[in-house]
Amino acid sequence: MLVTNLIVSSMLCCLIWIIQILHYPSFRFVEQKNFTNFEAFHTKSISYIVMPLMLIELAVSVYLAYTSPDNTLILSSMIIVVLIWLSTFIFSVPCHHHLEKEYNSVVIEKLISTNWPRTIGWTLKLILAVSLIKGVIYE
């Protein structure tokens, strides 16, 4: 499970950095007349990648927390996953719902700025996943 945790954490961390640095800022350059179609395509397409990974990450995190309730790294990792989910559904999803209806530069900027907690969260989650593997290897 620790290896699965590391793989999924790596994938989500890489993906969120690409989204944060490249993809979301590119929303600024999409023509307004094409924007709602672009946003609908983005939301549908990225969901096929992100949702299975997030669900796997959640399941693995719950399993690890359940089987190792005294492990601080695992519990910290679980808390980060919960915070990422909260950030996703409190900030990102509403921004995307708004952008599916109309181009709005203020909402695009909000999407970019409120995505930083997820970017930092998945980065920390990857660091913890590496630490957990390292701890097993050097035990």
C-alpha positions in Angstrom: 0.0 0.0 0.0 2.9 2.4 0.7 4.1 1.9 -2.9 0.6 2.6 -4.3 0.5 5.6 -2.1 3.8 6.8 -3.5 2.8 6.2 -7.1 -0.6 8.0 -6.8 1.0 10.9 -4.8 3.6 11.3 -7.5 1.1 11.3 -10.3 -1.2 13.8 -8.5 1.7 16.1 -7.5 3.1 16.2 -11.1 -0.4 16.7 -12.5 -1.3 19.6 -10.1 2.0 21.4 -10.9 1.3 21.2 -14.6 -2.2 22.5 -14.1 -1.1 25.3 -11.7 1.8 26.6 -13.7 0.7 25.9 -17.3 -2.9 24.9 -17.8 -4.9 27.2 -15.5 -2.9 30.3 -16.6 -3.6 29.3 -20.2 -7.3 30.0 -19.5 -6.4 33.7 -19.8 -5.6 33.2 -23.5 -8.7 31.3 -24.7 -11.0 33.5 -26.8 -14.1 34.4 -25.0 -16.3 33.1 -27.8 -14.8 29.6 -27.4 -14.3 29.6 -23.7 -17.4 27.7 -22.5 -16.7 24.9 -25.0 -13.0 24.9 -23.8 -14.0 24.8 -20.2 -16.6 22.0 -20.8 -13.9 20.0 -22.6 -11.3 20.7 -19.9 -13.7 19.7 -17.0 -14.8 16.5 -18.7 -11.4 15.4 -19.8 -9.4 16.2 -16.7 -12.1 14.4 -14.6 -11.2 11.1 -16.3 -7.6 11.5 -15.0 -8.0 13.2 -11.7 -11.1 11.6 -10.1 -9.9 8.0 -10.3 -6.5 9.1 -8.9 -8.1 11.1 -6.1 -10.4 8.2 -5.2 -7.5 5.7 -5.1 -5.6 8.2 -3.0 -8.5 8.6 -0.6 -9.0 4.8 -0.3 -5.3 4.1 0.3 -5.1 7.0 2.8 -8.1 5.7 4.8 -6.6 2.1 4.7 -3.2 3.3 5.9 -4.7 5.5 8.6 -6.9 2.6 9.8 -4.1 0.0 9.8 -1.5 2.4 11.3 -3.4 4.8 13.6 -0.3 5.7 15.6 1.9 6.7 12.6 2.2 10.5 12.6 3.3 10.6 8.9 0.3 8.5 7.8 -2.2 10.6 9.9 -0.6 13.8 8.6 -1.0 12.5 5.1 -4.6 11.6 5.7 -5.3 15.2 7.0 -3.7 16.6 3.9 -5.9 14.4 1.7 -9.0 15.7 3.5 -7.9 19.3 3.1 -7.3 18.7 -0.6 -10.8 17.3 -1.1 -12.3 20.3 0.9 -10.3 22.7 -1.2 -11.4 21.0 -4.4 -15.1 21.1 -3.6 -15.1 24.5 -1.8 -13.0 26.4 -4.3 -12.2 24.6 -7.6 -15.5 23.0 -8.4 -17.6 26.2 -8.0 -15.1 28.1 -10.1 -15.4 25.5 -12.9 -19.2 25.5 -12.6 -19.2 29.3 -13.1 -16.7 29.1 -16.0 -18.8 26.5 -17.8 -21.5 29.1 -18.1 -19.4 32.1 -19.1 -15.9 33.5 -19.4 -15.0 35.5 -16.4 -11.5 36.8 -15.9 -12.0 37.3 -12.1 -13.1 33.7 -11.7 -10.1 32.5 -13.7 -7.8 34.4 -11.4 -9.7 33.0 -8.4 -9.3 29.5 -9.8 -5.6 30.0 -10.2 -5.0 31.5 -6.7 -7.3 29.1 -4.8 -5.5 26.1 -6.5 -2.3 26.8 -4.6 -3.5 25.0 -1.4 -4.1 21.9 -3.5 -0.7 22.3 -5.2 1.1 22.7 -1.8 -1.0 19.9 -0.3 -0.1 17.4 -3.0 3.5 18.4 -2.8 3.5 17.8 1.0 1.7 14.6 0.5 4.4 13.4 -1.9 7.1 14.3 0.6 5.3 12.3 3.2 4.9 9.3 0.8 8.6 9.4 0.1 9.3 9.6 3.8 7.1 6.6 4.5 8.9 4.5 1.9 12.3 5.7 3.1 11.3 4.7 6.7 10.4 1.2 5.6 13.6 0.8 3.5 15.8 1.9 6.4 14.1 0.0 9.2 
